[in-house]
Amino acid sequence: MALVHKLLNGTYILRKCPKPGVASCPFLNTRFADYCSSSLEKPVAAPGKASSQRKTEGNLEGHHQREVALDITSPEDKPEVSFDKAIKEEIKDHFRRLKDDIVNHWIGPEGRPLHEVLMEQAKVVWQFRGKEDLDKWIVTSDKTIGGRSEVFLKMGRSNQSALLYGTLSSEAPQDGESGRSGYCAMISKIPTGPFERKRFYDWSQFNTLYLRVRGDGRPWMVNIREDTDVIQRKDQMYSYFMFTRGGPYWQEVKIPFSKFFFSNRGRIRDAQYQLLLDKISSIGFTLADKVDGPFFLEIDFIGVFTDPAHTEEFAYENSPELNPRLFK
């Protein structure tokens, strides 16, 4: 009986491992198959341990088969990666966008008839209704200089707003160079056209910035940047304050463009210049009130509109255009 049991075990092994002498290697004789069957033959276990050993061997065999099934992949199933094809598709896409820009330019601003643009009194520039709207913004904090502030951006409740939240920390980094810290910011990305050409927003027919926000009572700084192609303007911006009320209710904030003051590297300049509304590159919100702790700002939309009651052109007297005698 033991001989029959061994023979059956050998036959089971040979069924799992086909004889290479018969199928793939005809020059090998039957001794190689006998050696394979005898070397892979299962040892006879005690009657008490037979069931547990059989279960363990079955688990190992199934695991080995799964590994083999995962490792062995057909060369036809591997996706082909062609960099030339990807570059050609990218170039075609840019030319397609360039064609659309040329057609829209002949139709009118932003592809709309000119009379519609001139009659427009209000316009929503940014709104937050999905993840693709969040991709148009970046968030930053003093972590870039070694600080401890944290800021995050996500969709609000019911995907109808953007929620900017985090923790502000005014602790200066221990690098021996920075003496102050504690800011968080949210900045819009500069729009680009075909072949990565920079685009700009033209708000010359509007006179007021319009926002619908909900905050926690902290004051924010609204920053607007002009064309940044000129290297001297890289650190220049126009800013004004936005005070949130706190509480569960939304508030509508209206800031005339004539109120924005000129600053360079975070310092208000003595000579003030008027904001040029025909080449706006980005807008941002900065929190730096030196109050450590959590914060949040929820934004529904950001737009511009024309307020007929606002007739002020520029709010500051120390301007070379308004008072040239102050700068002689």
C-alpha positions, 0 to 999 in steps of 0.5 A: 500500500505504501508503494501505491501511495508513493506512486499516486503522489508521484503521478500527482506531481508529474501532472502539475509539472509536465515532463520536459523530456516529452513536450519541450526537450525531446533529447532528454530521456525518461530518467530525467522525468523519473528523477524529477518525480522522485525529487519532488515526491511528497514525504509521507506524514504521520496519520495525525499530521496528515490533514494539517500538512495537506491544508498547509501544502494546499495554501502554499500551492495556491499562493504560489499559483497566484504569484505566478499568475501575477508575475507572468504577463504577456508582452502584447498586454504591456502598453506601448509608450511612444514619446514621439506620439505624445509630443505630436499630440501635444503640438496638435493640441496647442495648434488647435487652441491657437486656432480657437484663439484666432477665431475668438479674436475675430468674433470679439473679446473672449469669443463674444460679440463686442456689444455684449461685452460693452453692455456687461455690468457684472462678471463672475471671474472665479467660482467654486463648483468642482475640483477643476476650479480648485486646480486654478489656485495654489496655497502657500504659507511660511513653511517655505521659509521654515515657519510652522503655519499650515494652510489647506484648500478643499471644496466646501459643503455641497460642492458650492464653495471653496474652504480655505483653512489651516493654522497660523503660527507667528513663531519665527524659524530657527535659522538665524536669518528670519526674524518674523513669520506667520502668514498663509496665502491663496493665489490664483494661477496665471492663465496660459494660452497655446504654447504656454503664453501668458494671458491676462484679465481685462477689467477696464470696463469695471470699477469694483471687485465683488466677493461673496465670502464667509469667515471667522472675523479675521482681517484678510489682505486682498492682493492684485498683481499686474503683468509680471513679464517685466522683472522689476514688477515681480514683487509689486502688487496692489492691496486692500483690506477685507474684514470678515464678520464671523458667524454662519452668514454670508457677506458680500464684499465690494472693494473699488479698484481705486482703493487699492494701494501700491506696494513692493516687497510687502512695503507700502510705497510713498509714490502711489500709482493707479492699478492698470485694469487691462492686464491683471494676472492674478489675485490672492488672499493673505492672512498675517494678523499675528494671531496664532490659531486656526482660521478659515475663509469660505469663498463662493465666487469672485467677480467684478462689476460696475458701480454707477454710484462710485465715481472716484478715480484714485483715492491717494493724493501722493501720486505723481499723476495727481500731485507732480509737485510732491515728487520734484 
